[in-house]
Amino acid sequence: MSTISDAALLEQRMQATFGMTRHEYKRERARGPVSRAYLTNAIRIVDNSGVVTKLLEWRAMRLKSNAGVKPPIPFRAVLVLFLLHVQLGYGINYHRIAETLDVHFGAEEFVLLGIEDRSGDHDD
């Protein structure tokens, strides 16, 4: 007897019904890109607040050396994403922010936020 996971069953049904994966369907239904006005406003607020400098100071005091893996998303980008989501009424939760990064942002937005555009897929 073959057992299929719920996720695999959902993917099969998505393919049969819509001819695309769940991720492709979400992309197609996405509201489009995030307004550049909201993004630049959030960047301006975070950059003028001084909080990023303070967070980096606190992090440097805590670390014994500068060795180790660098975070893939810098403090500044996280704060901008939090503020952006508050402005847009999206809420601040991991899945919604990941969706914004995956579906609504392109290379230009990653550059504005200082996020290195690494290869990966939706699950990453």
C-alpha positions as CSV (number, residue, x, y, z in Angstrom):
1,M,0.0,0.0,0.0
2,S,1.4,3.3,-1.1
3,T,1.0,6.3,1.2
4,I,1.1,9.7,-0.3
5,S,1.8,12.8,1.8
6,D,-0.8,15.5,2.1
7,A,1.6,18.0,0.4
8,A,2.2,15.6,-2.5
9,L,-1.6,15.0,-2.9
10,L,-2.2,18.8,-2.9
11,E,0.5,19.2,-5.6
12,Q,-1.2,16.5,-7.7
13,R,-4.6,18.1,-7.4
14,M,-3.2,21.5,-8.2
15,Q,-1.6,20.1,-11.4
16,A,-4.8,18.3,-12.3
17,T,-7.1,21.3,-11.6
18,F,-5.0,24.3,-12.7
19,G,-2.1,22.7,-14.6
20,M,0.5,24.3,-12.3
21,T,2.0,23.7,-8.9
22,R,0.7,25.4,-5.8
23,H,3.6,27.8,-5.8
24,E,3.0,28.8,-9.5
25,Y,-0.6,29.3,-8.7
26,K,0.2,31.6,-5.7
27,R,2.6,33.5,-7.9
28,E,-0.1,34.0,-10.6
29,R,-2.6,35.2,-8.0
30,A,-0.2,37.5,-6.2
31,R,-1.2,41.1,-6.2
32,G,1.9,42.1,-8.1
33,P,5.0,43.9,-6.9
34,V,5.0,45.9,-3.7
35,S,4.7,49.6,-4.2
36,R,8.1,51.2,-4.6
37,A,6.7,54.2,-2.7
38,Y,6.0,52.1,0.4
39,L,9.4,50.3,0.2
40,T,11.4,53.6,-0.2
41,N,9.4,55.1,2.7
42,A,10.2,52.2,4.9
43,I,13.9,52.4,3.9
44,R,14.0,56.1,4.6
45,I,12.4,55.7,8.1
46,V,14.8,52.8,9.1
47,D,17.9,54.6,7.7
48,N,17.0,57.8,9.5
49,S,16.2,56.1,12.8
50,G,19.7,55.2,13.8
51,V,18.5,51.8,15.0
52,V,20.6,49.8,12.5
53,T,23.8,51.4,13.8
54,K,22.8,50.6,17.4
55,L,21.9,47.0,16.6
56,L,25.3,46.5,14.8
57,E,27.1,48.0,17.9
58,W,25.3,45.6,20.2
59,R,26.1,42.7,17.9
60,A,29.8,43.7,17.8
61,M,29.9,43.9,21.6
62,R,28.4,40.4,21.9
63,L,30.7,38.7,19.4
64,K,34.1,37.5,20.3
65,S,35.4,37.7,16.8
66,N,34.1,38.6,13.3
67,A,34.4,35.0,12.2
68,G,31.4,32.9,11.2
69,V,28.6,32.8,8.7
70,K,27.2,36.2,7.8
71,P,23.4,36.5,8.0
72,P,21.7,36.1,4.6
73,I,19.4,39.0,5.4
74,P,20.9,42.0,7.2
75,F,19.4,43.8,10.2
76,R,18.4,46.8,8.0
77,A,16.5,44.6,5.6
78,V,14.6,42.8,8.3
79,L,13.6,46.1,9.9
80,V,12.5,47.5,6.5
81,L,10.5,44.4,5.8
82,F,8.8,44.6,9.2
83,L,7.9,48.2,8.7
84,L,6.8,47.6,5.1
85,H,4.5,44.8,6.3
86,V,3.0,47.0,9.0
87,Q,2.4,49.8,6.5
88,L,0.7,47.4,4.1
89,G,-1.4,45.7,6.8
90,Y,0.2,42.3,5.9
91,G,1.3,41.5,9.5
92,I,4.7,40.5,10.6
93,N,5.0,36.7,10.3
94,Y,7.7,34.6,8.7
95,H,5.5,33.1,6.0
96,R,4.1,36.4,4.8
97,I,7.6,38.0,4.7
98,A,9.0,35.0,2.9
99,E,6.2,35.3,0.4
100,T,7.0,39.0,-0.2
101,L,10.7,38.2,-0.8
102,D,9.8,35.3,-3.1
103,V,6.9,36.6,-5.0
104,H,6.7,40.3,-4.8
105,F,10.4,41.3,-4.9
106,G,12.8,41.2,-7.8
107,A,16.5,41.9,-8.1
108,E,16.1,45.7,-7.8
109,E,14.3,45.4,-4.4
110,F,17.0,43.0,-3.2
111,V,19.7,45.5,-4.1
112,L,17.8,48.3,-2.3
113,L,17.6,46.1,0.9
114,G,21.2,44.9,0.6
115,I,20.1,41.3,0.3
116,E,22.4,39.0,-1.8
117,D,20.2,37.4,-4.5
118,R,21.2,33.7,-4.0
119,S,20.0,30.8,-6.0
120,G,17.3,28.7,-4.4
121,D,13.7,27.7,-4.8
122,H,10.5,28.5,-3.0
123,D,11.2,26.0,-0.2
124,D,14.5,27.8,0.6
